[in-house]
Amino acid sequence: MAEQKGMTLNLKIWRQAGPKEKGEFLKIQAKNIIPDMSFLEMLDVVNEELVRTGKEPVEFDHDCREGICGACSLVINGNPHGPEVATTTCQLHMRKFKDGDSIVIEPFRAKSFPIVKDLVVDRSAFDRIQQAGGFITANTGAAQDANCIPVPKKNADLAFSSATCIGCGACVAACKNASASLFTSAKVAHLALLPQGQAEREERVLKMVAQMDAEGFGGCTNTGACSAACPVEISLENIARMNRDFLAASIKHR
């Protein structure tokens, strides 16, 4: 088997010591990068070299490295999660780049996602939105038969599609208004579409939208950048569904 030739890449990586510190780009060459490496593995190589030369490694978020958790929140050449459609940063491979390429790596930029350090941002605003209403009070008890509660297949498919949101925040980073409408609507929709979620349906949408606004996210102007950047391709239809539910609940509870 032929040995893969390593690439040399010219990186500009955002470095910021803390939320109140002034940040700047670090220019560094990443050498001997194998095309089959993931983007995070490439950063591991960079950090190993920084440590070897007595410098502090670059901080970045990661966890599963399997495209499931959404922790790998990086903006790569202006694109949240990079240039590949429906792909998380950890599943982006270096074969998408060429030898000698320049790559700019930044954190997700949004007022509601304050920078912790370097490429790490605080996305706990998403947690608070979910805590505001992303639950049901139905006593589930022991596991029920699959057909115990009839659910139309269309609704089940839509609910499952909405529930695939991994909460990474790419939608916010891609939106010119830093809106969290796609994330919030996905969390509202997957419960609103199922019979178990009907008891809190009106209260849920009112509380979660109110929390989204309280966190300082911008308003949605339907440009579609959020869905285009989403690694699991959450549909814009969820935003329309959330807006309909919010309007109906607001009229009823005003």
C-alpha positions in Angstrom: 0.0 0.0 0.0 1.4 3.4 -1.1 2.2 5.7 1.8 0.1 8.9 1.7 1.9 12.1 1.1 1.5 14.7 3.8 0.3 18.2 3.1 1.5 21.6 4.4 -1.3 24.0 5.3 -1.1 27.7 6.3 -3.3 28.2 9.3 -4.7 31.3 10.9 -6.2 30.3 14.3 -8.0 32.6 16.6 -6.4 32.8 20.0 -8.0 34.6 23.0 -6.8 34.0 26.6 -10.2 34.7 28.1 -13.6 36.3 27.5 -12.4 39.8 28.4 -9.0 39.5 26.8 -8.1 40.9 23.3 -7.8 38.1 20.7 -5.7 37.8 17.6 -4.9 35.3 14.9 -2.0 32.9 15.3 -0.3 32.1 12.0 1.2 28.7 11.9 2.1 26.0 9.3 0.7 22.6 9.8 3.1 20.1 8.2 2.8 16.4 7.3 -1.0 16.5 7.4 -2.4 13.2 6.0 -5.5 13.6 3.8 -7.4 10.9 5.7 -7.1 12.9 9.0 -10.2 14.6 10.3 -10.0 18.3 10.9 -9.7 17.8 14.7 -6.9 15.3 14.2 -5.1 18.0 12.2 -5.5 20.4 15.2 -4.2 17.6 17.4 -1.0 17.5 15.3 -0.8 21.3 15.5 -1.1 21.2 19.3 1.5 18.5 19.6 3.9 20.7 17.8 3.0 23.7 19.9 3.6 21.7 23.1 6.8 20.3 21.8 8.2 23.8 21.3 7.1 25.0 24.7 3.9 26.9 23.6 0.4 26.7 24.9 -1.9 24.4 22.8 -5.0 25.8 21.1 -8.2 25.2 23.1 -11.1 23.8 21.1 -14.3 21.8 22.0 -14.7 18.2 21.1 -16.3 15.1 22.5 -17.6 12.1 20.5 -15.7 12.9 17.3 -18.5 10.9 15.5 -20.8 13.7 14.4 -23.3 13.1 17.1 -22.7 15.5 20.0 -22.2 18.8 18.2 -19.4 20.0 20.4 -16.9 20.6 17.6 -18.0 24.2 17.0 -15.6 25.8 14.6 -15.9 28.3 11.8 -13.6 27.2 9.0 -12.9 29.8 6.2 -16.1 31.6 7.1 -18.3 28.4 7.2 -19.7 26.9 10.4 -18.3 23.3 10.5 -16.4 24.0 7.2 -17.2 23.7 3.5 -18.7 20.3 3.4 -22.6 20.2 3.5 -24.3 18.3 6.3 -21.0 17.5 8.0 -19.7 18.4 11.5 -16.1 19.6 12.0 -15.0 16.3 13.5 -16.3 14.5 10.4 -14.6 16.9 7.9 -11.6 15.3 6.4 -8.4 17.0 5.3 -8.8 15.5 1.7 -11.3 18.4 1.2 -8.2 20.7 1.2 -5.2 20.9 -1.0 -1.5 21.1 -0.2 -0.6 24.8 0.4 -4.1 25.9 1.2 -4.7 28.7 3.7 -7.3 28.0 6.3 -8.8 30.5 8.8 -10.2 28.9 12.0 -12.4 30.9 14.3 -14.9 30.3 17.1 -18.7 30.6 16.6 -19.3 34.4 16.7 -22.4 35.5 18.6 -23.1 37.8 21.5 -25.1 34.9 23.2 -22.1 32.6 22.7 -19.3 34.4 24.7 -15.8 33.2 24.1 -14.3 31.2 27.0 -10.9 30.7 25.5 -9.4 30.5 22.0 -12.0 28.5 19.9 -14.2 27.5 22.9 -17.5 29.3 23.3 -20.1 29.1 26.1 -23.3 27.7 24.6 -25.2 27.2 27.8 -27.9 29.6 26.5 -29.1 26.6 24.5 -29.4 24.6 27.7 -31.5 27.3 29.3 -33.9 27.5 26.3 -34.4 23.7 26.6 -34.9 23.9 30.3 -37.6 26.5 29.8 -40.0 24.1 28.2 -38.4 21.1 26.5 -40.0 18.5 28.6 -43.3 16.7 29.1 -45.1 15.9 32.4 -46.7 12.7 31.2 -45.8 9.8 33.5 -44.1 7.4 31.1 -43.9 4.5 33.6 -42.7 1.2 32.2 -42.0 0.8 28.5 -45.2 0.6 26.5 -46.0 -1.3 23.3 -44.9 0.5 20.2 -48.5 0.9 19.0 -50.0 1.8 22.4 -50.3 5.5 21.4 -51.2 5.8 17.7 -49.0 8.4 16.0 -49.5 9.2 12.3 -46.4 8.2 10.3 -46.0 11.7 8.9 -46.0 13.2 12.3 -43.6 10.6 13.6 -41.2 11.2 10.7 -41.3 15.0 11.2 -40.8 14.7 15.0 -37.8 12.3 14.5 -36.3 14.7 11.9 -36.7 17.6 14.3 -35.3 15.6 17.2 -32.0 15.0 15.3 -30.9 18.6 16.2 -27.6 18.2 18.0 -27.6 21.7 19.5 -24.2 22.6 18.0 -25.1 26.3 17.3 -24.0 26.4 13.7 -27.4 27.9 12.9 -26.6 30.9 15.2 -23.1 31.3 13.8 -24.4 31.3 10.2 -27.2 33.7 10.7 -26.5 37.4 10.1 -28.8 38.2 13.1 -27.4 35.4 15.3 -30.9 34.0 15.6 -31.5 30.8 17.5 -34.9 30.2 15.8 -33.9 27.0 14.0 -32.6 25.4 17.2 -35.5 26.5 19.3 -38.1 25.5 16.7 -36.6 22.1 16.4 -36.9 21.5 20.2 -40.4 22.9 20.2 -41.5 20.9 17.1 -40.4 17.4 18.0 -42.6 17.5 21.1 -45.5 19.5 19.6 -45.8 16.8 16.8 -46.4 13.9 19.3 -49.4 13.2 21.4 -47.3 13.1 24.6 -46.3 16.7 24.1 -49.7 18.2 23.8 -50.3 19.0 27.5 -47.6 21.6 27.5 -47.7 22.6 23.9 -48.9 26.2 24.3 -46.9 26.8 27.5 -43.8 25.3 25.9 -43.6 27.5 22.9 -44.3 30.7 24.9 -41.6 29.9 27.5 -39.0 28.7 25.1 -39.4 31.7 22.7 -39.3 34.1 25.7 -36.1 32.5 27.0 -34.6 32.6 23.5 -35.3 36.4 23.4 -34.0 36.8 27.0 -30.7 35.2 26.0 -30.1 38.0 23.4 -30.4 36.0 20.2 -31.4 38.0 17.2 -34.7 37.7 15.2 -35.2 35.5 12.2 -35.5 37.1 8.8 -35.8 33.8 6.9 -32.6 34.0 4.9 -32.2 30.2 5.2 -28.5 30.4 6.2 -29.2 28.5 9.4 -30.6 25.4 7.7 -27.9 25.5 5.0 -25.2 25.4 7.7 -26.9 22.8 9.9 -24.9 19.5 9.9 -28.1 17.5 10.3 -30.1 19.6 7.9 -32.9 20.7 10.2 -35.8 22.0 8.1 -36.9 25.7 8.0 -40.5 24.3 8.3 -39.9 24.1 12.0 -39.6 27.8 12.3 -42.9 28.3 10.5 -44.5 25.7 12.8 -43.1 27.4 15.9 -44.3 30.8 14.7 -47.8 29.5 14.1 -47.9 27.8 17.6 -46.5 31.0 19.2 -49.1 33.2 17.6 -52.0 30.9 18.5 -50.8 30.5 22.1 -50.1 34.3 22.5 -53.7 35.1 21.3 -55.2 32.5 23.7 -53.1 33.6 26.7 -52.9 37.3 26.3 
